[in-house]
């Protein structure tokens, strides 16, 4: 009887530990991995767009006083650096919305001269290839302060929601105003688009009665289809994201996120977070959305509409803009600060990375290297260190966009007390993030893709670079490895329990236990 109780208790404990571990990846891989403070005068990053394939993001600044023209700041994603900035013209002092057409080669930024201005908004077109101004379009009277923007590149139109409730339709081919649709007296603070179904959805805030609503617009007929109330008492609508394939939109209100079903345009529920608001991004294939909340960034699981975890991004101001590179596994939040900062956030375990194991011979026997990457990996080679002669791991990467790789390096392949350094094409030094467990080092690198050679240098006798630096940012990428080890250990424990129970039972045919 004692054995039975003990066994049951241990089994419950083992299963509980297993369940807890399996739930770990959703929260543990979500963290801040860097921040980039921009130059003086590059303030309040109120809009942003991303060209993931080319490896750049663009953040629009704002001078709320209306004294100075805004800037468009270009960020290179591969090394997370400020690549350049373009100053806009006089009167284009606040960049309040933005959309991008990477295939067409342009980005479009909605600007105004000052906060609360009644002057017509100005849409500025930027050519991506050489980062130059490619024209501007001044809207009509009562079409001021572009608060939100959408783009339908397949149909060739962009849409800008303006301060007095007008939705302005812009034809991309000749960069001209097609017309405007009056939504309501409320402000279209945020918007999402379902290009496949042909609808856009606007998150509206009315300053008259603090009313919150959502408006559904048919893009083909450019008419209002329906309007639903999202409640009262909030100010203001800060952001919105859409999971078109699943059929839901999520509207950020002050203190909460509202979920709306698209096919019948129905309010489904609200998730209370905390007062304040900010920017938001969504990663439908991974099943999560990320909402700024003052200095926090909150991760929400879409399947059951619950908060998974959050962290403080350690900046003094809330997020005012955000973009996501789903393939690379990062989001970038622009802050409403002076000067502005961009916070780089790792989104979670790299389920999209493909394992590329290779077994090699070393003096102590066979070891297995593994390159987990979103790139195509080829020509893997390893040369063993000898004396003071460095060892080296070499392989080729190819693909498009931003490449990432997490390289498992057995400790027996690395000189004790040595250093690990990384270069690409033998002439560009990368800064890896490295963690370790008892058997392996895990070397994480990111790079801009086309086709490159990667070299991991294993140098004897140098000051070791193998430190806990970056350990948090890489734990998520090794969860499958750690999870396997833990599950194997749990299986052994459970197996031992079962064997112990069998040993304690009476044996009829054999006086001693036989373990098969």
Buried (B, 14 or more C-beta within 10 A) or exposed (E): EEEEEEBEEBBEEBEEBBEEBEEBBBBBBBBBBEBBBBEEBBBBBBBBBBBBBBBBBBBBBBBBEBEBBBBBBBBBBBBBEBBEBBBBEEBBBBBBBBBBBBEEBBBBBBBBBBBEBEBBBBBBBBEBEEBEBBEBBEBBEBBBBBBBBBBBBEEBBBBBBBBBBBBBBBBBEEBEBEEBBEBBEBBBBBBBBBBEEBBBBBBBBBEEEBBBBBBBBBBEEBEBEBBBEBBEEBBBBBBBBBBBEEBBBBBBBBBBBBBBBBEEBEBEEBBEBEEBBBBBBBBBEBBBBBBBBBBBBBBBBBEEBEBBBBBEBEBEBBBBBBBBBBBBBBBBBBBBBBBBBBBBBBBBBBEBBEEBEBEBEBEEEEBEBBBBBBBBBEEBEBEBBEEEEBBBBBBBBEBBBBBBBBBBBBBBBBBEEBBBBBBBEEEEEBEBBBBBEEEBBBBBBBBBBEEBEBBBBBBBBBEBBBEEBBEBBBBBBBBBBEBEEBBEEBEEBBEEBEEEEEEEEEEEEEEEEEEE
